[in-house]
Amino acid sequence: MDDSDNLTFEQLMARLEKYVLQLEEGGISLDKAAELYEEAMEMATLASSKLSDAELRITNIKEKYTESLDSDVDA
């Protein structure tokens, strides 16, 4: 999946859900199931990474805001 790095978190989760549904439905060959599982794991890993990045950004924003408030109080 060469374009998966450019997908949003929501798009990654939608693809992951699609793969999970296909796997749950069954009726596919073992090779296809393994391929879907591999792609689903890639989507899950990328989504997790994007979520971690967003959490870090939010933490940084909160820290900057807190520092700003602290400096305003000290002034």
Distance bins in CASP14 RR format, pairs under 12 A and 6 or more apart:
PFRMAT RR
TARGET T0000
AUTHOR 0000-0000-0000
RMODE 2
METHOD distances of the structure
MODEL  1
1 7 0 0 0 0 1 0 0 0 0 0 0
1 11 0 0 0 0 0 1 0 0 0 0 0
1 12 0 0 0 0 0 1 0 0 0 0 0
1 15 0 0 0 0 1 0 0 0 0 0 0
1 16 0 0 0 0 0 1 0 0 0 0 0
1 19 0 0 0 0 0 1 0 0 0 0 0
1 35 0 0 0 0 0 1 0 0 0 0 0
1 38 0 0 0 0 1 0 0 0 0 0 0
1 39 1 0 0 1 0 0 0 0 0 0 0
1 40 0 0 0 0 0 1 0 0 0 0 0
1 41 0 0 0 0 0 1 0 0 0 0 0
1 42 1 0 1 0 0 0 0 0 0 0 0
1 43 1 0 0 1 0 0 0 0 0 0 0
1 45 0 0 0 0 0 1 0 0 0 0 0
1 46 0 0 0 0 1 0 0 0 0 0 0
2 42 0 0 0 0 0 1 0 0 0 0 0
3 11 0 0 0 0 0 1 0 0 0 0 0
3 12 0 0 0 0 0 1 0 0 0 0 0
3 15 0 0 0 0 0 1 0 0 0 0 0
3 42 0 0 0 0 0 1 0 0 0 0 0
3 43 0 0 0 0 0 1 0 0 0 0 0
3 46 0 0 0 0 0 1 0 0 0 0 0
4 11 0 0 0 0 1 0 0 0 0 0 0
4 12 1 0 0 1 0 0 0 0 0 0 0
4 14 0 0 0 0 0 1 0 0 0 0 0
4 15 1 0 0 1 0 0 0 0 0 0 0
4 16 0 0 0 0 0 1 0 0 0 0 0
4 19 0 0 0 0 0 1 0 0 0 0 0
4 39 0 0 0 0 1 0 0 0 0 0 0
4 40 0 0 0 0 0 1 0 0 0 0 0
4 41 0 0 0 0 0 1 0 0 0 0 0
4 42 1 0 0 1 0 0 0 0 0 0 0
4 43 1 0 0 1 0 0 0 0 0 0 0
4 44 0 0 0 0 0 1 0 0 0 0 0
4 45 0 0 0 0 1 0 0 0 0 0 0
4 46 1 0 1 0 0 0 0 0 0 0 0
4 47 0 0 0 0 1 0 0 0 0 0 0
4 49 0 0 0 0 0 1 0 0 0 0 0
4 50 0 0 0 0 0 1 0 0 0 0 0
5 11 0 0 0 0 0 1 0 0 0 0 0
5 12 0 0 0 0 1 0 0 0 0 0 0
5 42 0 0 0 0 0 1 0 0 0 0 0
5 43 0 0 0 0 0 1 0 0 0 0 0
5 45 0 0 0 0 0 1 0 0 0 0 0
5 46 1 0 0 1 0 0 0 0 0 0 0
5 47 0 0 0 0 0 1 0 0 0 0 0
5 49 0 0 0 0 1 0 0 0 0 0 0
5 50 0 0 0 0 1 0 0 0 0 0 0
6 12 0 0 0 0 0 1 0 0 0 0 0
6 46 0 0 0 0 0 1 0 0 0 0 0
6 50 0 0 0 0 0 1 0 0 0 0 0
7 13 0 0 0 0 1 0 0 0 0 0 0
7 14 0 0 0 0 1 0 0 0 0 0 0
7 15 1 0 0 1 0 0 0 0 0 0 0
7 16 0 0 0 0 0 1 0 0 0 0 0
7 42 0 0 0 0 0 1 0 0 0 0 0
7 43 0 0 0 0 1 0 0 0 0 0 0
7 46 1 0 0 1 0 0 0 0 0 0 0
7 47 0 0 0 0 1 0 0 0 0 0 0
7 49 0 0 0 0 0 1 0 0 0 0 0
7 50 0 0 0 0 1 0 0 0 0 0 0
8 14 0 0 0 0 1 0 0 0 0 0 0
8 15 0 0 0 0 0 1 0 0 0 0 0
8 43 0 0 0 0 0 1 0 0 0 0 0
8 46 0 0 0 0 0 1 0 0 0 0 0
8 47 0 0 0 0 1 0 0 0 0 0 0
8 50 1 0 0 1 0 0 0 0 0 0 0
8 51 0 0 0 0 0 1 0 0 0 0 0
8 53 0 0 0 0 0 1 0 0 0 0 0
8 54 0 0 0 0 0 1 0 0 0 0 0
9 15 0 0 0 0 0 1 0 0 0 0 0
9 16 0 0 0 0 0 1 0 0 0 0 0
9 43 0 0 0 0 0 1 0 0 0 0 0
9 44 0 0 0 0 0 1 0 0 0 0 0
9 46 0 0 0 0 1 0 0 0 0 0 0
9 47 1 0 1 0 0 0 0 0 0 0 0
9 48 0 0 0 0 1 0 0 0 0 0 0
9 49 0 0 0 0 1 0 0 0 0 0 0
9 50 1 0 1 0 0 0 0 0 0 0 0
9 51 1 0 0 1 0 0 0 0 0 0 0
9 52 0 0 0 0 0 1 0 0 0 0 0
9 53 0 0 0 0 1 0 0 0 0 0 0
9 54 1 0 0 1 0 0 0 0 0 0 0
9 55 0 0 0 0 0 1 0 0 0 0 0
10 16 0 0 0 0 0 1 0 0 0 0 0
10 17 0 0 0 0 0 1 0 0 0 0 0
10 43 0 0 0 0 0 1 0 0 0 0 0
10 47 0 0 0 0 1 0 0 0 0 0 0
10 50 0 0 0 0 1 0 0 0 0 0 0
10 51 0 0 0 0 0 1 0 0 0 0 0
10 54 0 0 0 0 0 1 0 0 0 0 0
11 17 0 0 0 0 0 1 0 0 0 0 0
11 18 0 0 0 0 0 1 0 0 0 0 0
11 43 0 0 0 0 1 0 0 0 0 0 0
11 46 0 0 0 0 1 0 0 0 0 0 0
11 47 0 0 0 0 1 0 0 0 0 0 0
11 50 0 0 0 0 1 0 0 0 0 0 0
12 18 0 0 0 0 0 1 0 0 0 0 0
12 19 0 0 0 0 0 1 0 0 0 0 0
12 39 0 0 0 0 0 1 0 0 0 0 0
12 40 0 0 0 0 0 1 0 0 0 0 0
12 41 0 0 0 0 0 1 0 0 0 0 0
12 42 0 0 0 0 1 0 0 0 0 0 0
12 43 1 0 1 0 0 0 0 0 0 0 0
12 44 0 0 0 0 1 0 0 0 0 0 0
12 45 0 0 0 0 1 0 0 0 0 0 0
12 46 1 0 1 0 0 0 0 0 0 0 0
12 47 1 0 1 0 0 0 0 0 0 0 0
12 48 0 0 0 0 1 0 0 0 0 0 0
12 49 0 0 0 0 1 0 0 0 0 0 0
12 50 1 0 0 1 0 0 0 0 0 0 0
12 51 0 0 0 0 1 0 0 0 0 0 0
13 19 0 0 0 0 0 1 0 0 0 0 0
13 20 0 0 0 0 0 1 0 0 0 0 0
13 40 0 0 0 0 0 1 0 0 0 0 0
13 43 1 0 0 1 0 0 0 0 0 0 0
13 44 0 0 0 0 1 0 0 0 0 0 0
13 46 0 0 0 0 0 1 0 0 0 0 0
13 47 1 0 1 0 0 0 0 0 0 0 0
13 48 0 0 0 0 0 1 0 0 0 0 0
13 50 0 0 0 0 1 0 0 0 0 0 0
13 51 0 0 0 0 1 0 0 0 0 0 0
14 20 0 0 0 0 0 1 0 0 0 0 0
14 21 0 0 0 0 0 1 0 0 0 0 0
14 40 0 0 0 0 0 1 0 0 0 0 0
14 43 0 0 0 0 1 0 0 0 0 0 0
14 47 0 0 0 0 0 1 0 0 0 0 0
15 21 0 0 0 0 0 1 0 0 0 0 0
15 22 0 0 0 0 0 1 0 0 0 0 0
15 36 0 0 0 0 0 1 0 0 0 0 0
15 39 1 0 0 1 0 0 0 0 0 0 0
15 40 0 0 0 0 1 0 0 0 0 0 0
15 41 0 0 0 0 0 1 0 0 0 0 0
15 42 0 0 0 0 1 0 0 0 0 0 0
15 43 1 0 1 0 0 0 0 0 0 0 0
15 44 0 0 0 0 1 0 0 0 0 0 0
15 46 0 0 0 0 1 0 0 0 0 0 0
15 47 0 0 0 0 1 0 0 0 0 0 0
16 22 0 0 0 0 0 1 0 0 0 0 0
16 23 0 0 0 0 0 1 0 0 0 0 0
16 36 0 0 0 0 0 1 0 0 0 0 0
16 37 0 0 0 0 0 1 0 0 0 0 0
16 39 0 0 0 0 1 0 0 0 0 0 0
16 40 1 0 1 0 0 0 0 0 0 0 0
16 41 0 0 0 0 1 0 0 0 0 0 0
16 42 0 0 0 0 1 0 0 0 0 0 0
16 43 1 0 1 0 0 0 0 0 0 0 0
16 44 1 0 1 0 0 0 0 0 0 0 0
16 45 0 0 0 0 0 1 0 0 0 0 0
16 46 0 0 0 0 1 0 0 0 0 0 0
16 47 1 0 0 1 0 0 0 0 0 0 0
16 48 0 0 0 0 0 1 0 0 0 0 0
16 50 0 0 0 0 0 1 0 0 0 0 0
17 23 0 0 0 0 0 1 0 0 0 0 0
17 24 0 0 0 0 0 1 0 0 0 0 0
17 40 0 0 0 0 1 0 0 0 0 0 0
17 43 0 0 0 0 1 0 0 0 0 0 0
17 44 0 0 0 0 0 1 0 0 0 0 0
17 47 0 0 0 0 0 1 0 0 0 0 0
18 24 0 0 0 0 0 1 0 0 0 0 0
18 25 0 0 0 0 0 1 0 0 0 0 0
18 36 0 0 0 0 1 0 0 0 0 0 0
18 39 0 0 0 0 1 0 0 0 0 0 0
18 40 0 0 0 0 1 0 0 0 0 0 0
18 43 0 0 0 0 1 0 0 0 0 0 0
19 25 0 0 0 0 0 1 0 0 0 0 0
19 28 0 0 0 0 0 1 0 0 0 0 0
19 32 0 0 0 0 0 1 0 0 0 0 0
19 33 0 0 0 0 0 1 0 0 0 0 0
19 34 0 0 0 0 0 1 0 0 0 0 0
19 35 0 0 0 0 1 0 0 0 0 0 0
19 36 1 0 1 0 0 0 0 0 0 0 0
19 37 1 0 0 1 0 0 0 0 0 0 0
19 38 0 0 0 0 1 0 0 0 0 0 0
19 39 1 0 1 0 0 0 0 0 0 0 0
19 40 1 1 0 0 0 0 0 0 0 0 0
19 41 0 0 0 0 1 0 0 0 0 0 0
19 42 0 0 0 0 1 0 0 0 0 0 0
19 43 1 0 0 1 0 0 0 0 0 0 0
19 44 0 0 0 0 1 0 0 0 0 0 0
19 47 0 0 0 0 0 1 0 0 0 0 0
20 26 0 0 0 0 0 1 0 0 0 0 0
20 33 0 0 0 0 0 1 0 0 0 0 0
20 36 0 0 0 0 1 0 0 0 0 0 0
20 37 0 0 0 0 1 0 0 0 0 0 0
20 39 0 0 0 0 0 1 0 0 0 0 0
20 40 1 0 0 1 0 0 0 0 0 0 0
20 41 0 0 0 0 0 1 0 0 0 0 0
20 43 0 0 0 0 1 0 0 0 0 0 0
20 44 0 0 0 0 1 0 0 0 0 0 0
21 28 0 0 0 0 0 1 0 0 0 0 0
21 36 0 0 0 0 1 0 0 0 0 0 0
21 40 0 0 0 0 0 1 0 0 0 0 0
22 28 1 0 0 1 0 0 0 0 0 0 0
22 29 0 0 0 0 0 1 0 0 0 0 0
22 32 0 0 0 0 1 0 0 0 0 0 0
22 33 0 0 0 0 1 0 0 0 0 0 0
22 35 0 0 0 0 0 1 0 0 0 0 0
22 36 1 0 1 0 0 0 0 0 0 0 0
22 37 0 0 0 0 1 0 0 0 0 0 0
22 39 0 0 0 0 1 0 0 0 0 0 0
22 40 0 0 0 0 1 0 0 0 0 0 0
23 30 0 0 0 0 0 1 0 0 0 0 0
23 32 0 0 0 0 1 0 0 0 0 0 0
23 33 1 0 0 1 0 0 0 0 0 0 0
23 34 0 0 0 0 0 1 0 0 0 0 0
23 35 0 0 0 0 0 1 0 0 0 0 0
23 36 1 0 1 0 0 0 0 0 0 0 0
23 37 1 0 0 1 0 0 0 0 0 0 0
23 38 0 0 0 0 0 1 0 0 0 0 0
23 39 0 0 0 0 0 1 0 0 0 0 0
23 40 1 0 0 1 0 0 0 0 0 0 0
23 41 0 0 0 0 0 1 0 0 0 0 0
24 33 0 0 0 0 0 1 0 0 0 0 0
24 36 0 0 0 0 0 1 0 0 0 0 0
24 37 0 0 0 0 0 1 0 0 0 0 0
24 40 0 0 0 0 0 1 0 0 0 0 0
25 32 0 0 0 0 0 1 0 0 0 0 0
25 33 0 0 0 0 0 1 0 0 0 0 0
25 36 0 0 0 0 0 1 0 0 0 0 0
26 32 0 0 0 0 1 0 0 0 0 0 0
26 33 1 0 0 1 0 0 0 0 0 0 0
26 36 0 0 0 0 1 0 0 0 0 0 0
27 33 0 0 0 0 1 0 0 0 0 0 0
27 36 0 0 0 0 0 1 0 0 0 0 0
28 34 0 0 0 0 1 0 0 0 0 0 0
28 35 0 0 0 0 1 0 0 0 0 0 0
28 36 1 0 0 1 0 0 0 0 0 0 0
28 37 0 0 0 0 0 1 0 0 0 0 0
29 35 0 0 0 0 1 0 0 0 0 0 0
29 36 0 0 0 0 0 1 0 0 0 0 0
30 36 0 0 0 0 0 1 0 0 0 0 0
30 37 0 0 0 0 0 1 0 0 0 0 0
31 37 0 0 0 0 0 1 0 0 0 0 0
31 38 0 0 0 0 0 1 0 0 0 0 0
32 38 0 0 0 0 0 1 0 0 0 0 0
32 39 0 0 0 0 0 1 0 0 0 0 0
33 39 0 0 0 0 0 1 0 0 0 0 0
33 40 0 0 0 0 0 1 0 0 0 0 0
34 40 0 0 0 0 0 1 0 0 0 0 0
34 41 0 0 0 0 0 1 0 0 0 0 0
35 41 0 0 0 0 0 1 0 0 0 0 0
35 42 0 0 0 0 0 1 0 0 0 0 0
36 42 0 0 0 0 0 1 0 0 0 0 0
36 43 0 0 0 0 0 1 0 0 0 0 0
37 43 0 0 0 0 0 1 0 0 0 0 0
37 44 0 0 0 0 0 1 0 0 0 0 0
38 44 0 0 0 0 0 1 0 0 0 0 0
38 45 0 0 0 0 0 1 0 0 0 0 0
39 45 0 0 0 0 0 1 0 0 0 0 0
39 46 0 0 0 0 0 1 0 0 0 0 0
40 46 0 0 0 0 0 1 0 0 0 0 0
40 47 0 0 0 0 0 1 0 0 0 0 0
41 47 0 0 0 0 0 1 0 0 0 0 0
41 48 0 0 0 0 0 1 0 0 0 0 0
42 48 0 0 0 0 0 1 0 0 0 0 0
42 49 0 0 0 0 0 1 0 0 0 0 0
43 49 0 0 0 0 0 1 0 0 0 0 0
43 50 0 0 0 0 0 1 0 0 0 0 0
44 50 0 0 0 0 0 1 0 0 0 0 0
44 51 0 0 0 0 0 1 0 0 0 0 0
45 51 0 0 0 0 0 1 0 0 0 0 0
45 52 0 0 0 0 0 1 0 0 0 0 0
46 52 0 0 0 0 0 1 0 0 0 0 0
46 53 0 0 0 0 0 1 0 0 0 0 0
47 53 0 0 0 0 0 1 0 0 0 0 0
47 54 0 0 0 0 0 1 0 0 0 0 0
48 54 0 0 0 0 0 1 0 0 0 0 0
48 55 0 0 0 0 0 1 0 0 0 0 0
49 55 0 0 0 0 0 1 0 0 0 0 0
49 56 0 0 0 0 0 1 0 0 0 0 0
50 56 0 0 0 0 0 1 0 0 0 0 0
50 57 0 0 0 0 0 1 0 0 0 0 0
51 57 0 0 0 0 0 1 0 0 0 0 0
51 58 0 0 0 0 0 1 0 0 0 0 0
52 58 0 0 0 0 0 1 0 0 0 0 0
52 59 0 0 0 0 0 1 0 0 0 0 0
53 59 0 0 0 0 0 1 0 0 0 0 0
53 60 0 0 0 0 0 1 0 0 0 0 0
54 60 0 0 0 0 0 1 0 0 0 0 0
54 61 0 0 0 0 0 1 0 0 0 0 0
55 61 0 0 0 0 0 1 0 0 0 0 0
55 62 0 0 0 0 0 1 0 0 0 0 0
56 62 0 0 0 0 0 1 0 0 0 0 0
56 63 0 0 0 0 0 1 0 0 0 0 0
57 63 0 0 0 0 0 1 0 0 0 0 0
57 64 0 0 0 0 0 1 0 0 0 0 0
58 64 0 0 0 0 0 1 0 0 0 0 0
58 65 0 0 0 0 0 1 0 0 0 0 0
59 65 0 0 0 0 0 1 0 0 0 0 0
59 66 0 0 0 0 0 1 0 0 0 0 0
60 66 0 0 0 0 0 1 0 0 0 0 0
60 67 0 0 0 0 0 1 0 0 0 0 0
61 67 0 0 0 0 0 1 0 0 0 0 0
61 68 0 0 0 0 0 1 0 0 0 0 0
62 68 0 0 0 0 0 1 0 0 0 0 0
62 69 0 0 0 0 0 1 0 0 0 0 0
63 69 0 0 0 0 0 1 0 0 0 0 0
63 70 0 0 0 0 0 1 0 0 0 0 0
64 70 0 0 0 0 0 1 0 0 0 0 0
64 71 0 0 0 0 0 1 0 0 0 0 0
65 71 0 0 0 0 0 1 0 0 0 0 0
65 72 0 0 0 0 0 1 0 0 0 0 0
66 72 0 0 0 0 0 1 0 0 0 0 0
66 73 0 0 0 0 0 1 0 0 0 0 0
67 73 0 0 0 0 0 1 0 0 0 0 0
67 74 0 0 0 0 0 1 0 0 0 0 0
68 74 0 0 0 0 0 1 0 0 0 0 0
68 75 0 0 0 0 0 1 0 0 0 0 0
69 75 0 0 0 0 0 1 0 0 0 0 0
END
